Amino acid sequence: MVTLVAGLILFLGVHSVRIFAEGWRGRVIAQRGERAWKGVYSILSIAAFLLLIHGFGPARADTTVVWSPPRWTHDVAGVLTLAAFVLVVAAYVPGNAIKARLQDPMILGVKSWALAHLLADGTLAGIVLFGSFLVWAVLDFRAARRRRVHGDAPVGVRSGRTAVAVLVGILAWIVFAFWLHGRWIGVWPFGVHG
C-alpha cells in the first residue's frame, strides 16, 4: 500500500499544480521555458504512473474488503466506463460537439472512470486509488472552470468529428473491457475471458 500511496501523491501532485499553484507554474515556464516544463512534467508523470501500477497490484492482493458491491454496481460501472472512454477520446478529437459543449471532457472522463470503479470495487486499495482520482478530478474540474472565465472560446464544431469521437471511444472501450482489462489488470469486468 505504501508504493500505491507514494505513486498517488506523486501522480496527483504533479497533475495538481494548475489547481493549487498556477502562478508558480507560470513563473517556472517563463524562467525555464515550456519545453523544459513539459519535459520534467512528463518524466515525473511517467515515474508516478509506474509507481501506481507497481503499487496497486500488491495492494489489491493484500487488502481489506470494506464492502461487497452488489452485481448491479458492475453493470453501472460498465456504462460509466463506456462514457469515460468516449469523453477521453473526445478530449483529443478537435472540433467535436462533446468537447465544444463540455469543454473539459478529459476531466469528466476521469470522474466517470473513478466513480465507476468506486461503485464496483469495495477493497481498501480500490477506494484509496479511485477515491483519490475522483477527489482530484472534482478539484481539477472546478479549477479549470475558474481559469476559463478569462480563457479562450471553444473551437467550432466540424461535421463528423463527434461521430468519430463516439465511435473510437466505443471501440476502445470494447477492446479494453472485453480483452485488455482482464489481461493487464487480472479482472474481467463482465466475467468473459477472451
MDTraj code that builds the backbone (N, CA, C; nanometers):
import mdtraj as md
import numpy as np

residues = "MET VAL THR LEU VAL ALA GLY LEU ILE LEU PHE LEU GLY VAL HIS SER VAL ARG ILE PHE ALA GLU GLY TRP ARG GLY ARG VAL ILE ALA GLN ARG GLY GLU ARG ALA TRP LYS GLY VAL TYR SER ILE LEU SER ILE ALA ALA PHE LEU LEU LEU ILE HIS GLY PHE GLY PRO ALA ARG ALA ASP THR THR VAL VAL TRP SER PRO PRO ARG TRP THR HIS ASP VAL ALA GLY VAL LEU THR LEU ALA ALA PHE VAL LEU VAL VAL ALA ALA TYR VAL PRO GLY ASN ALA ILE LYS ALA ARG LEU GLN ASP PRO MET ILE LEU GLY VAL LYS SER TRP ALA LEU ALA HIS LEU LEU ALA ASP GLY THR LEU ALA GLY ILE VAL LEU PHE GLY SER PHE LEU VAL TRP ALA VAL LEU ASP PHE ARG ALA ALA ARG ARG ARG ARG VAL HIS GLY ASP ALA PRO VAL GLY VAL ARG SER GLY ARG THR ALA VAL ALA VAL LEU VAL GLY ILE LEU ALA TRP ILE VAL PHE ALA PHE TRP LEU HIS GLY ARG TRP ILE GLY VAL TRP PRO PHE GLY VAL HIS GLY".split()
xyz = np.array([
    [0.0829, -0.1201, 0.0000],
    [0.0000, 0.0000, 0.0000],
    [0.0873, 0.1264, 0.0000],
    [0.2071, 0.1185, 0.0562],
    [0.2959, 0.2350, 0.0624],
    [0.3349, 0.2812, -0.0776],
    [0.3664, 0.1859, -0.1665],
    [0.4040, 0.2211, -0.3035],
    [0.2859, 0.2842, -0.3764],
    [0.1679, 0.2296, -0.3566],
    [0.0477, 0.2861, -0.4183],
    [0.0255, 0.4298, -0.3720],
    [0.0335, 0.4530, -0.2432],
    [0.0129, 0.5884, -0.1894],
    [0.1214, 0.6837, -0.2391],
    [0.2461, 0.6369, -0.2457],
    [0.3547, 0.7209, -0.2979],
    [0.3282, 0.7572, -0.4434],
    [0.2845, 0.6594, -0.5215],
    [0.2514, 0.6859, -0.6617],
    [0.1370, 0.7848, -0.6757],
    [0.0356, 0.7701, -0.5909],
    [-0.0781, 0.8629, -0.5934],
    [-0.0346, 1.0049, -0.5583],
    [0.0472, 1.0171, -0.4546],
    [0.0922, 1.1505, -0.4127],
    [0.1711, 1.2165, -0.5254],
    [0.2628, 1.1413, -0.5860],
    [0.3436, 1.1989, -0.6944],
    [0.2589, 1.2283, -0.8175],
    [0.1771, 1.1319, -0.8599],
    [0.0982, 1.1491, -0.9827],
    [-0.0034, 1.2623, -0.9683],
    [-0.0818, 1.2568, -0.8616],
    [-0.1840, 1.3597, -0.8437],
    [-0.1220, 1.4932, -0.8044],
    [-0.0082, 1.4885, -0.7364],
    [0.0630, 1.6125, -0.7036],
    [0.1083, 1.6853, -0.8292],
    [0.1713, 1.6114, -0.9192],
    [0.2170, 1.6704, -1.0459],
    [0.0982, 1.7256, -1.1239],
    [-0.0107, 1.6503, -1.1244],
    [-0.1284, 1.6918, -1.2010],
    [-0.2149, 1.7947, -1.1274],
    [-0.1735, 1.8351, -1.0088],
    [-0.2498, 1.9347, -0.9324],
    [-0.1838, 2.0720, -0.9306],
    [-0.0744, 2.0873, -1.0002],
    [-0.0046, 2.2163, -0.9996],
    [-0.0969, 2.3275, -1.0492],
    [-0.1740, 2.3003, -1.1522],
    [-0.2649, 2.4043, -1.2046],
    [-0.3805, 2.4314, -1.1090],
    [-0.4097, 2.3391, -1.0197],
    [-0.5164, 2.3609, -0.9217],
    [-0.4677, 2.4507, -0.8092],
    [-0.3493, 2.4215, -0.7579],
    [-0.3024, 2.4870, -0.6366],
    [-0.1883, 2.5864, -0.6555],
    [-0.1202, 2.5821, -0.7706],
    [-0.0021, 2.6683, -0.7870],
    [0.0106, 2.7206, -0.9299],
    [-0.0973, 2.7721, -0.9831],
    [-0.0972, 2.8222, -1.1209],
    [0.0055, 2.9341, -1.1398],
    [0.0152, 3.0244, -1.0434],
    [0.1113, 3.1346, -1.0538],
    [0.2546, 3.0851, -1.0563],
    [0.2874, 2.9903, -0.9680],
    [0.4215, 2.9325, -0.9645],
    [0.4533, 2.8631, -1.0959],
    [0.3567, 2.7885, -1.1482],
    [0.3741, 2.7196, -1.2762],
    [0.4080, 2.8200, -1.3855],
    [0.3341, 2.9304, -1.3897],
    [0.3586, 3.0329, -1.4904],
    [0.4982, 3.0933, -1.4789],
    [0.5429, 3.1157, -1.3557],
    [0.6779, 3.1722, -1.3351],
    [0.7865, 3.0744, -1.3793],
    [0.7691, 2.9464, -1.3473],
    [0.8684, 2.8466, -1.3875],
    [0.8743, 2.8368, -1.5398],
    [0.7588, 2.8358, -1.6043],
    [0.7566, 2.8291, -1.7509],
    [0.8226, 2.9528, -1.8096],
    [0.7967, 3.0697, -1.7520],
    [0.8588, 3.1930, -1.8011],
    [1.0113, 3.1895, -1.7843],
    [1.0592, 3.1327, -1.6752],
    [1.2035, 3.1274, -1.6489],
    [1.2732, 3.0172, -1.7272],
    [1.2156, 2.8994, -1.7295],
    [1.2830, 2.7821, -1.7872],
    [1.2357, 2.7455, -1.9277],
    [1.1177, 2.7907, -1.9645],
    [1.0626, 2.7576, -2.0958],
    [0.9606, 2.6454, -2.0879],
    [0.8679, 2.6461, -2.1816],
    [0.7600, 2.5479, -2.1812],
    [0.8104, 2.4063, -2.2088],
    [0.9115, 2.3941, -2.2958],
    [0.9649, 2.2605, -2.3260],
    [1.0272, 2.1967, -2.2013],
    [1.1014, 2.2752, -2.1252],
    [1.1619, 2.2223, -2.0019],
    [1.0529, 2.1805, -1.9037],
    [0.9503, 2.2649, -1.8904],
    [0.8390, 2.2316, -1.8011],
    [0.7739, 2.1000, -1.8424],
    [0.7419, 2.0900, -1.9711],
    [0.6752, 1.9687, -2.0199],
    [0.7642, 1.8456, -2.0051],
    [0.8943, 1.8629, -2.0221],
    [0.9871, 1.7507, -2.0059],
    [0.9877, 1.6981, -1.8634],
    [1.0036, 1.7872, -1.7661],
    [1.0042, 1.7463, -1.6253],
    [0.8675, 1.6899, -1.5867],
    [0.7615, 1.7550, -1.6308],
    [0.6246, 1.7112, -1.6034],
    [0.6032, 1.5692, -1.6560],
    [0.6483, 1.5437, -1.7776],
    [0.6312, 1.4112, -1.8391],
    [0.7102, 1.3044, -1.7650],
    [0.8344, 1.3342, -1.7312],
    [0.9179, 1.2366, -1.6597],
    [0.8557, 1.2023, -1.5242],
    [0.8143, 1.3043, -1.4503],
    [0.7523, 1.2796, -1.3193],
    [0.6206, 1.2033, -1.3334],
    [0.5434, 1.2357, -1.4356],
    [0.4151, 1.1674, -1.4576],
    [0.4364, 1.0202, -1.4890],
    [0.5334, 0.9904, -1.5739],
    [0.5613, 0.8506, -1.6101],
    [0.6115, 0.7736, -1.4881],
    [0.7034, 0.8337, -1.4130],
    [0.7549, 0.7677, -1.2923],
    [0.6425, 0.7410, -1.1927],
    [0.5550, 0.8387, -1.1753],
    [0.4430, 0.8228, -1.0824],
    [0.3464, 0.7151, -1.1307],
    [0.3205, 0.7128, -1.2604],
    [0.2306, 0.6123, -1.3173],
    [0.2865, 0.4718, -1.2962],
    [0.4168, 0.4569, -1.3153],
    [0.4800, 0.3268, -1.2918],
    [0.4701, 0.2863, -1.1449],
    [0.4860, 0.3835, -1.0549],
    [0.4671, 0.3547, -0.9120],
    [0.3241, 0.3090, -0.8840],
    [0.2268, 0.3760, -0.9460],
    [0.0862, 0.3368, -0.9287],
    [0.0634, 0.1928, -0.9726],
    [0.1141, 0.1609, -1.0910],
    [0.0962, 0.0256, -1.1434],
    [0.1648, -0.0758, -1.0522],
    [0.2877, -0.0460, -1.0168],
    [0.3657, -0.1367, -0.9324],
    [0.3032, -0.1510, -0.7932],
    [0.2412, -0.0449, -0.7438],
    [0.1838, -0.0477, -0.6097],
    [0.0435, -0.1030, -0.6007],
    [-0.0370, -0.0854, -0.7068],
    [-0.1771, -0.1254, -0.6971],
    [-0.1950, -0.2770, -0.6950],
    [-0.1196, -0.3489, -0.7764],
    [-0.1334, -0.4948, -0.7813],
    [-0.1153, -0.5591, -0.6446],
    [0.0013, -0.5373, -0.5797],
    [0.0204, -0.5965, -0.4465],
    [-0.0781, -0.5421, -0.3429],
    [-0.1118, -0.4138, -0.3518],
    [-0.2068, -0.3562, -0.2551],
    [-0.3438, -0.4208, -0.2708],
    [-0.3839, -0.4444, -0.3945],
    [-0.5141, -0.5062, -0.4199],
    [-0.5170, -0.6505, -0.3719],
    [-0.4035, -0.7208, -0.3893],
    [-0.3974, -0.8617, -0.3491],
    [-0.3960, -0.8776, -0.1968],
    [-0.3430, -0.7777, -0.1284],
    [-0.3292, -0.7862, 0.0173],
    [-0.4041, -0.6702, 0.0818],
    [-0.5333, -0.6664, 0.0595],
    [-0.6111, -0.5534, 0.1106],
    [-0.7336, -0.5999, 0.1869],
    [-0.7898, -0.5083, 0.2594],
    [-0.9124, -0.5320, 0.3342],
    [-1.0322, -0.5091, 0.2429],
    [-1.1284, -0.5974, 0.2519],
    [-1.2536, -0.5765, 0.1792],
    [-1.3432, -0.4916, 0.2689],
    [-1.3723, -0.3702, 0.2235],
    [-1.4529, -0.2772, 0.3015],
    [-1.6012, -0.3075, 0.2817],
    [-1.6377, -0.3385, 0.1587],
    [-1.7757, -0.3756, 0.1303],
    [-1.7800, -0.4626, 0.0058],
    [-1.8846, -0.5434, -0.0056],
    [-1.9012, -0.6304, -0.1222],
    [-2.0060, -0.5695, -0.2133],
    [-1.9615, -0.5124, -0.3260],
    [-2.0561, -0.4464, -0.4156],
    [-2.1573, -0.5450, -0.4749],
    [-2.2838, -0.5065, -0.4773],
    [-2.3832, -0.5924, -0.5428],
    [-2.3583, -0.5972, -0.6938],
    [-2.4127, -0.6977, -0.7577],
    [-2.3896, -0.7211, -0.9015],
    [-2.4269, -0.5993, -0.9864],
    [-2.5330, -0.5294, -0.9519],
    [-2.5783, -0.4173, -1.0345],
    [-2.4735, -0.3066, -1.0443],
    [-2.3868, -0.2950, -0.9432],
    [-2.2848, -0.1900, -0.9495],
    [-2.1864, -0.2155, -1.0630],
    [-2.1650, -0.3415, -1.0974],
    [-2.0759, -0.3751, -1.2087],
    [-2.1380, -0.3326, -1.3414],
    [-2.2696, -0.3478, -1.3519],
    [-2.3384, -0.3040, -1.4741],
    [-2.3332, -0.1519, -1.4885],
    [-2.3563, -0.0812, -1.3773],
    [-2.3468, 0.0657, -1.3790],
    [-2.2040, 0.1079, -1.4124],
    [-2.1065, 0.0377, -1.3563],
    [-1.9664, 0.0683, -1.3847],
    [-1.9361, 0.0503, -1.5328],
    [-1.9952, -0.0496, -1.5956],
    [-1.9759, -0.0695, -1.7397],
    [-2.0235, 0.0497, -1.8204],
    [-2.1399, 0.1018, -1.7860],
    [-2.1940, 0.2187, -1.8560],
    [-2.1084, 0.3422, -1.8296],
    [-2.0675, 0.3614, -1.7040],
    [-1.9852, 0.4778, -1.6698],
    [-1.8485, 0.4733, -1.7366],
    [-1.7886, 0.3546, -1.7460],
    [-1.6590, 0.3466, -1.8129],
    [-1.6729, 0.3648, -1.9637],
    [-1.7833, 0.3201, -2.0201],
    [-1.8084, 0.3477, -2.1622],
    [-1.8134, 0.4990, -2.1847],
    [-1.8866, 0.5694, -2.0999],
    [-1.8928, 0.7160, -2.1101],
    [-1.7538, 0.7760, -2.0921],
    [-1.6759, 0.7203, -1.9986],
    [-1.5406, 0.7717, -1.9748],
    [-1.4540, 0.7590, -2.0992],
    [-1.4604, 0.6457, -2.1675],
    [-1.3809, 0.6271, -2.2885],
    [-1.4202, 0.7271, -2.3964],
    [-1.5491, 0.7468, -2.4145],
    [-1.5950, 0.8441, -2.5158],
    [-1.5483, 0.9844, -2.4784],
    [-1.5588, 1.0210, -2.3523],
    [-1.5169, 1.1541, -2.3075],
    [-1.3672, 1.1754, -2.3260],
    [-1.2878, 1.0748, -2.2917],
    [-1.1425, 1.0888, -2.3059],
    [-1.1041, 1.1014, -2.4537],
    [-1.1645, 1.0218, -2.5392],
    [-1.1360, 1.0337, -2.6828],
    [-1.1801, 1.1706, -2.7327],
    [-1.2958, 1.2184, -2.6877],
    [-1.3455, 1.3496, -2.7311],
    [-1.2504, 1.4621, -2.6926],
    [-1.1734, 1.4430, -2.5865],
    [-1.0764, 1.5454, -2.5454],
    [-0.9675, 1.5641, -2.6500],
    [-0.9436, 1.4606, -2.7323],
    [-0.8341, 1.4654, -2.8294],
    [-0.8793, 1.4810, -2.9742],
    [-1.0092, 1.4779, -2.9988],
    [-1.0604, 1.4972, -3.1355],
    [-1.1036, 1.6424, -3.1491],
    [-1.0278, 1.7216, -3.2251],
    [-1.0618, 1.8633, -3.2359],
    [-1.1946, 1.8861, -3.3081],
    [-1.2661, 1.9877, -3.2656],
    [-1.3878, 2.0289, -3.3341],
    [-1.5064, 1.9368, -3.3172],
    [-1.5136, 1.8592, -3.2082],
    [-1.6316, 1.7739, -3.1887],
    [-1.7279, 1.8418, -3.0919],
    [-1.8547, 1.8054, -3.1015],
    [-1.9592, 1.8709, -3.0225],
    [-1.9467, 1.8397, -2.8731],
    [-1.8946, 1.7232, -2.8382],
    [-1.8805, 1.6879, -2.6968],
    [-1.7828, 1.7833, -2.6298],
    [-1.6684, 1.8035, -2.6936],
    [-1.5675, 1.8936, -2.6380],
    [-1.6167, 2.0380, -2.6375],
    [-1.6844, 2.0782, -2.7438],
    [-1.7360, 2.2151, -2.7507],
    [-1.8391, 2.2411, -2.6412],
    [-1.9217, 2.1431, -2.6138],
    [-2.0278, 2.1604, -2.5139],
    [-1.9747, 2.1482, -2.3710],
    [-1.8929, 2.0448, -2.3450],
    [-1.8483, 2.0167, -2.2082],
    [-1.7180, 2.0888, -2.1726],
    [-1.6360, 2.1168, -2.2709],
    [-1.5098, 2.1884, -2.2592],
    [-1.4025, 2.1131, -2.1820],
    [-1.4351, 2.0270, -2.0914],
    [-1.3378, 1.9509, -2.0130],
    [-1.3690, 1.8012, -2.0164],
    [-1.3796, 1.7412, -2.1346],
    [-1.4199, 1.6002, -2.1378],
    [-1.3188, 1.5062, -2.0737],
    [-1.1885, 1.5404, -2.0757],
    [-1.0889, 1.4533, -2.0132],
    [-1.1142, 1.4415, -1.8626],
    [-1.1338, 1.5551, -1.7978],
    [-1.1567, 1.5539, -1.6529],
    [-1.2881, 1.4828, -1.6211],
    [-1.3901, 1.5069, -1.7007],
    [-1.5181, 1.4392, -1.6796],
    [-1.5043, 1.2888, -1.7017],
    [-1.4196, 1.2495, -1.7970],
    [-1.3931, 1.1083, -1.8198],
    [-1.3252, 1.0438, -1.6997],
    [-1.2299, 1.1147, -1.6394],
    [-1.1633, 1.0627, -1.5190],
    [-1.2648, 1.0496, -1.4051],
    [-1.3522, 1.1487, -1.3912],
    [-1.4567, 1.1408, -1.2876],
    [-1.5437, 1.0173, -1.3077],
    [-1.5866, 0.9961, -1.4309],
    [-1.6738, 0.8834, -1.4622],
    [-1.6031, 0.7504, -1.4373],
    [-1.4760, 0.7408, -1.4791],
    [-1.3956, 0.6197, -1.4585],
    [-1.3776, 0.5917, -1.3088],
    [-1.3427, 0.6947, -1.2326],
    [-1.3189, 0.6772, -1.0888],
    [-1.4474, 0.6371, -1.0165],
    [-1.5575, 0.7046, -1.0468],
    [-1.6846, 0.6709, -0.9840],
    [-1.7260, 0.5284, -1.0166],
    [-1.7089, 0.4892, -1.1424],
    [-1.7431, 0.3526, -1.1837],
    [-1.6683, 0.2504, -1.0997],
    [-1.5391, 0.2726, -1.0821],
    [-1.4590, 0.1764, -1.0078],
    [-1.4858, 0.1808, -0.8571],
    [-1.5212, 0.2972, -0.8056],
    [-1.5594, 0.3053, -0.6639],
    [-1.6863, 0.2241, -0.6373],
    [-1.7787, 0.2278, -0.7322],
    [-1.9023, 0.1516, -0.7172],
    [-1.8780, 0.0009, -0.7205],
    [-1.7844, -0.0427, -0.8061],
    [-1.7674, -0.1856, -0.8304],
    [-1.6541, -0.2494, -0.7515],
    [-1.5709, -0.1705, -0.6856],
    [-1.4555, -0.2252, -0.6133],
    [-1.4646, -0.1833, -0.4673],
    [-1.4920, -0.2786, -0.3804],
    [-1.5083, -0.2481, -0.2385],
    [-1.3848, -0.2728, -0.1544],
    [-1.2689, -0.2856, -0.2186],
    [-1.1460, -0.3084, -0.1423],
    [-1.0870, -0.1753, -0.0955],
    [-1.0096, -0.1816, 0.0101],
    [-0.9442, -0.0615, 0.0611],
    [-0.8512, -0.0015, -0.0442],
    [-0.7753, -0.0855, -0.1132],
    [-0.6841, -0.0363, -0.2176],
    [-0.7630, 0.0333, -0.3283],
    [-0.8761, -0.0242, -0.3680],
    [-0.9600, 0.0369, -0.4713],
    [-1.0175, 0.1701, -0.4263],
    [-1.0624, 0.1760, -0.3032],
    [-1.1188, 0.3006, -0.2502],
    [-1.0118, 0.4093, -0.2444],
    [-0.8903, 0.3712, -0.2021],
    [-0.7809, 0.4683, -0.1963],
    [-0.7474, 0.5185, -0.3367],
    [-0.7301, 0.4263, -0.4323],
    [-0.6922, 0.4653, -0.5685],
    [-0.8016, 0.5461, -0.6371],
    [-0.9196, 0.4886, -0.6478],
    [-1.0255, 0.5523, -0.7250],
    [-1.0858, 0.6728, -0.6521],
    [-1.0918, 0.6664, -0.5197],
    [-1.1389, 0.7816, -0.4425],
    [-1.0455, 0.9002, -0.4587],
    [-0.9146, 0.8744, -0.4599],
    [-0.8172, 0.9825, -0.4795],
    [-0.8344, 1.0469, -0.6165],
    [-0.8512, 0.9639, -0.7183],
    [-0.8697, 1.0188, -0.8530],
    [-1.0010, 1.0966, -0.8640],
    [-1.1060, 1.0496, -0.7972],
    [-1.2334, 1.1213, -0.8024],
    [-1.2221, 1.2579, -0.7353],
    [-1.1605, 1.2622, -0.6181],
    [-1.1422, 1.3909, -0.5491],
    [-1.0570, 1.4849, -0.6353],
    [-0.9486, 1.4326, -0.6914],
    [-0.8636, 1.5147, -0.7783],
    [-0.9437, 1.5694, -0.8966],
    [-1.0230, 1.4839, -0.9620],
    [-1.0986, 1.5261, -1.0798],
    [-1.2004, 1.6345, -1.0450],
    [-1.2643, 1.6228, -0.9302],
    [-1.3598, 1.7262, -0.8871],
    [-1.2873, 1.8592, -0.8684],
    [-1.1728, 1.8568, -0.7998],
    [-1.0960, 1.9800, -0.7775],
    [-1.0419, 2.0371, -0.9082],
    [-0.9929, 1.9508, -0.9959],
    [-0.9375, 1.9969, -1.1236],
    [-1.0462, 2.0556, -1.2124],
    [-1.1638, 1.9947, -1.2116],
    [-1.2753, 2.0456, -1.2921],
    [-1.3136, 2.1858, -1.2456],
    [-1.3206, 2.2030, -1.1142],
    [-1.3545, 2.3346, -1.0583],
    [-1.2485, 2.4386, -1.0948],
    [-1.1210, 2.4004, -1.0833],
    [-1.0121, 2.4925, -1.1174],
    [-1.0137, 2.5278, -1.2660],
    [-1.0429, 2.4298, -1.3507],
    [-1.0490, 2.4559, -1.4950],
    [-1.1622, 2.5528, -1.5279],
    [-1.2746, 2.5386, -1.4607],
    [-1.3874, 2.6307, -1.4823],
    [-1.3511, 2.7728, -1.4406],
    [-1.2797, 2.7870, -1.3292],
    [-1.2369, 2.9208, -1.2851],
    [-1.1387, 2.9822, -1.3838],
    [-1.0439, 2.9026, -1.4350],
    [-0.9459, 2.9533, -1.5309],
    [-1.0129, 2.9982, -1.6591],
    [-1.1195, 2.9307, -1.6994],
    [-1.1826, 2.9583, -1.8264],
    [-1.2620, 3.0891, -1.8264],
    [-1.2856, 3.1470, -1.7117],
    [-1.3549, 3.2760, -1.7069],
    [-1.2826, 3.3769, -1.7960],
    [-1.1496, 3.3641, -1.7999],
    [-1.0701, 3.4542, -1.8827],
    [-1.0037, 3.3802, -1.9978],
    [-1.0464, 3.2571, -2.0243],
    [-0.9790, 3.1740, -2.1240],
    [-1.0352, 3.1899, -2.2635],
    [-0.9902, 3.1011, -2.3509],
    [-1.0301, 3.1042, -2.4911],
    [-1.1724, 3.0519, -2.5086],
    [-1.2345, 3.0956, -2.6143],
    [-1.3661, 3.0437, -2.6501],
    [-1.3481, 2.9045, -2.7097],
    [-1.4475, 2.8172, -2.6940],
    [-1.4354, 2.6835, -2.7510],
    [-1.4253, 2.6875, -2.9033],
    [-1.3540, 2.5906, -2.9601],
    [-1.3375, 2.5800, -3.1048],
    [-1.4697, 2.5358, -3.1661],
    [-1.4981, 2.5830, -3.2876],
    [-1.6220, 2.5470, -3.3558],
    [-1.6302, 2.3992, -3.3878],
    [-1.7520, 2.3503, -3.3989],
    [-1.7775, 2.2092, -3.4259],
    [-1.7710, 2.1848, -3.5759],
    [-1.7048, 2.0751, -3.6130],
    [-1.6966, 2.0358, -3.7542],
    [-1.7769, 1.9076, -3.7750],
    [-1.8386, 1.8986, -3.8868],
    [-1.9236, 1.7844, -3.9199],
    [-1.8457, 1.6531, -3.9132],
    [-1.9029, 1.5560, -3.8493],
    [-1.8457, 1.4224, -3.8438],
    [-1.7471, 1.3989, -3.7305],
    [-1.6925, 1.5040, -3.6710],
    [-1.5921, 1.4857, -3.5658],
    [-1.6516, 1.4223, -3.4396],
    [-1.7755, 1.4562, -3.4091],
    [-1.8404, 1.3984, -3.2909],
    [-1.8605, 1.2484, -3.3109],
    [-1.9051, 1.2098, -3.4304],
    [-1.9250, 1.0677, -3.4602],
    [-1.7930, 0.9912, -3.4490],
    [-1.6847, 1.0511, -3.4948],
    [-1.5528, 0.9876, -3.4840],
    [-1.5165, 0.9667, -3.3369],
    [-1.5354, 1.0707, -3.2557],
    [-1.5028, 1.0608, -3.1123],
    [-1.5846, 0.9507, -3.0456],
    [-1.7136, 0.9451, -3.0745],
    [-1.8010, 0.8451, -3.0126],
    [-1.7638, 0.7040, -3.0596],
    [-1.7446, 0.6857, -3.1889],
    [-1.7127, 0.5524, -3.2406],
    [-1.5777, 0.5022, -3.1911],
    [-1.4761, 0.5874, -3.1933],
    [-1.3442, 0.5461, -3.1442],
    [-1.3519, 0.5162, -2.9945],
    [-1.4242, 0.5989, -2.9184],
    [-1.4406, 0.5740, -2.7758],
    [-1.5087, 0.4410, -2.7479],
    [-1.6140, 0.4098, -2.8220],
    [-1.6860, 0.2830, -2.8037],
    [-1.5964, 0.1644, -2.8394],
    [-1.5265, 0.1747, -2.9521],
    [-1.4378, 0.0656, -2.9931],
    [-1.3248, 0.0442, -2.8922],
    [-1.2664, 0.1523, -2.8435],
    [-1.1596, 0.1416, -2.7433],
    [-1.2139, 0.0773, -2.6153],
    [-1.3349, 0.1155, -2.5761],
    [-1.3963, 0.0575, -2.4563],
    [-1.4193, -0.0925, -2.4747],
    [-1.4698, -0.1325, -2.5890],
    [-1.4952, -0.2748, -2.6157],
    [-1.3654, -0.3546, -2.6052],
    [-1.2610, -0.3054, -2.6710],
    [-1.1321, -0.3759, -2.6675],
    [-1.0808, -0.3834, -2.5244],
    [-1.0880, -0.2732, -2.4515],
    [-1.0352, -0.2729, -2.3157],
    [-1.1216, -0.3556, -2.2206],
    [-1.2529, -0.3364, -2.2248],
    [-1.3423, -0.4045, -2.1302],
    [-1.3460, -0.5553, -2.1511],
    [-1.3429, -0.5989, -2.2761],
    [-1.3597, -0.7411, -2.3038],
    [-1.2289, -0.8158, -2.3277],
    [-1.1170, -0.7432, -2.3371],
    [-0.9929, -0.8125, -2.3662],
    [-0.8769, -0.7637, -2.2794],
    [-0.8438, -0.6355, -2.2884],
    [-0.7231, -0.5855, -2.2220],
    [-0.7348, -0.5746, -2.0700],
    [-0.8503, -0.5368, -2.0182],
    [-0.8671, -0.5203, -1.8738],
    [-0.8321, -0.6496, -1.8003],
    [-0.8839, -0.7591, -1.8479],
    [-0.8548, -0.8877, -1.7848],
    [-0.7104, -0.9290, -1.7984],
    [-0.6533, -0.9078, -1.9145],
    [-0.5145, -0.9475, -1.9379],
    [-0.4162, -0.8593, -1.8607],
    [-0.4413, -0.7303, -1.8577],
    [-0.3474, -0.6378, -1.7941],
    [-0.3696, -0.6240, -1.6439],
    [-0.4964, -0.6286, -1.6015],
    [-0.5282, -0.5987, -1.4625],
    [-0.5697, -0.7239, -1.3850],
    [-0.6088, -0.8270, -1.4576],
    [-0.6465, -0.9510, -1.3905],
    [-0.7917, -0.9573, -1.3489],
    [-0.8694, -0.8587, -1.3882],
    [-1.0125, -0.8552, -1.3555],
    [-1.0884, -0.8483, -1.4875],
    [-1.1802, -0.9455, -1.5073],
    [-1.2629, -0.9462, -1.6260],
    [-1.3950, -0.8791, -1.5897],
    [-1.4174, -0.7540, -1.6341],
    [-1.5334, -0.6764, -1.5893],
    [-1.6676, -0.7447, -1.6112],
    [-1.6781, -0.8216, -1.7171],
    [-1.8066, -0.8838, -1.7466],
    [-1.8008, -1.0360, -1.7325],
    [-1.6964, -1.0833, -1.6663],
    [-1.6823, -1.2265, -1.6434],
    [-1.6543, -1.3067, -1.7688],
    [-1.6203, -1.2369, -1.8781],
    [-1.5949, -1.3039, -2.0064],
    [-1.4442, -1.3108, -2.0256],
    [-1.3920, -1.4289, -2.0480],
    [-1.2492, -1.4457, -2.0746],
    [-1.2303, -1.4609, -2.2243],
    [-1.1604, -1.3618, -2.2843],
    [-1.1448, -1.3644, -2.4301],
    [-1.0127, -1.4151, -2.4751],
])
top = md.Topology()
chain = top.add_chain()
for i, resn in enumerate(residues, 1):
    res = top.add_residue(resn, chain, resSeq=i)
    for name in ("N", "CA", "C"):
        top.add_atom(name, md.element.get_by_symbol(name[0]), res)
traj = md.Trajectory(xyz[None], top)
